[in-house]
Amino acid sequence: MEPKVHSTMHPVRPGELPGVRGQLRRVGADLTAGRNCLWLVTDALVESGLADELYREALFGHPVRVDVPAPPSAPTPGAEADGEAEQEEDDWWADTDELPYLDLPDDGFDLDLGWAFDGRRPRVPAPRKETTGLRDDPHSLLARLGKELSVDPDEAIATLLAPGGGRRPVIGIRAWAETEDLRTGTGTGTAVDAGTARTRTRTAPRGAAVERLFRLLAAGVKDSGLPPGERPRLLVVARLRDLPESLPDELRHGLGDTTVHWWWGALGRLDTATAIASILDRGSDTSGRDHDPLAERIRRAVRSETVVEVCGPDLELARLLALEWDGAQHTLGTTLGRCLARLSDPFPADCPPLRRIGALLRPGAELRPAWAKGAVVSWEGRLRVHVGVWHPATPEDGPAPVPDGDIRARLTALVSQAQQRVLSPWIEEARQRLAVRALAHLNRPVATLVADYADRPPAYLRNDPERAFLELQVGELLRAHVSGALALPPRDAGLLRLLVTTRNVLAHRSVLYDRTLDELCAELSQADLRAS
């Protein structure tokens, strides 16, 4: 089975996408105004490396900045367990209050206190250890910040707020890189197991160091009285699981004059279409002898919009589908399943039900876990479940599952919406041109024809029958032609029938067959040539 990997193809830099630029501008404006920024992103953005690119774009747009480096790599879960066991062995009896320390003279005599060690090496209780301080932890967040400022860790905040410090920096932190290392004591404390009287290490909540920095800086700014334009600011890019659960809402409600930005509704149709444009352009075939540029342009637009509608803001999935799908409707489901199987992480199947359609400024508390995993997104102002939640993945070497009726219906609705968005303007323009040409082929007075075949004639055109005729819809024009009140040439009549069929199919949220779509594209192209 092919391993699940992210495509390394990046036809468009993230910073070139309009939605990304918009969010970067908003983050930059808040930092310039003197506010801290917490930028919450999804797990997939961190895993793909896109979050790091966004972080760099946001931070390096400011001339005075501090890019806090990541700590040394944290040990693996197995190594953490080994470290804890080793610490327990070394500090086998850390509570020295249980036995007094006997300061006996070394006079060469053995003193028998009745303690038998059965041949084992006697162990002396470990000395009491003081709590690890900032100076003793070279890898703490404040230690690394102090190193960048060339000061001791406990002087970092004071240095940032010192009078006459000139322009204050933007301090950048990648929260996903902030790990608590059991061996250095970062973010840890100690507790005694009552059953064994042994010291056990407990780890503080993930992101505690970031939270502490927010609070320390907020308190320092408040005490110093610095105006917003002269304050140091924090730029923290994080996943939800990188921070204490309550921190984003505390910051939003006023802690430390911080704006919380969410990767929520950041990308729209234009972003996804821009990301796949070069892929579709490279796949265009212009070598055929019967090449029809306008028809191919319409087909390409339908294919692009279908990929955009199906994939939404998932740029990685959109690139894969644009590369693999040949544009035929009957192969879309299978190709989509294989593209989903190639993504690195499966989507959760337990996505909470969406109780509304409209998306707010940020995901609600009940949607945040699903948002973090990419299962729920804000797309063009509406809540949307990722296609990977309800469409099955299809491994390359496995049989394609037969989709049930609900899956087919949901995929059909998305494809139909894409076809409507592309074809409706073409249908309307072709209708207008047919109506203009039809004025020269009337078998009855235009006022009589409008009165007989217009279902809802515009009231404001009651005294202008020719303009009212130009407003007739394709179904009304076809009825007039079939009844003999209008005698269109055969090519125009064929196009009119095709327009009626297309509009009826799309009006019922169905999908045009490939043959019908090809015929419509060719006829629209020929109609343009006749109109000229």
Secondary structure, DSSP 8 states (H G I E B T S, - for coil): ----------SS-GGGSHHHHHHHHHHHHHHHTT-EEEEE--HHHHHHTHHHHHHHHHHTTSSSEEE----S----HHHHHHHHHHHHHHTTT--TTSS-------SS-----S---TT--------------STT-TTSHHHHHHHHHTS-GGGHHHHHH-TT--S--EEEEEGGG----TTTTTTEEEEEETTTTEEEEEE--TTHHHHHHHHHHHHHHHHHT--GGGS-EEEEEE-GGGS-TTHHHHHHTTTTSEEEEESSS---HHHHHHHHHHHHHHT-----TT--HHHHHHHHHHHHHHHHHHHTT-HHHHHHHHHH--S-GGGHHHHHHHHHHHSSS---S-----S-SB--SS--TTTHHHHHTTSEEEETTEEEE-HHHHS----TTS------HHHHHHHHHHHHHHHHHHHHHHHHHHHHHHHHHHGGGBSS-HHHHHHHH-SS--GGGTT-HHHHHHT--HHHHHHHHHHTSB---HHHHHHHHHHHHHHHHHHTT----HHHHHHHHHHHHHHHHHH-
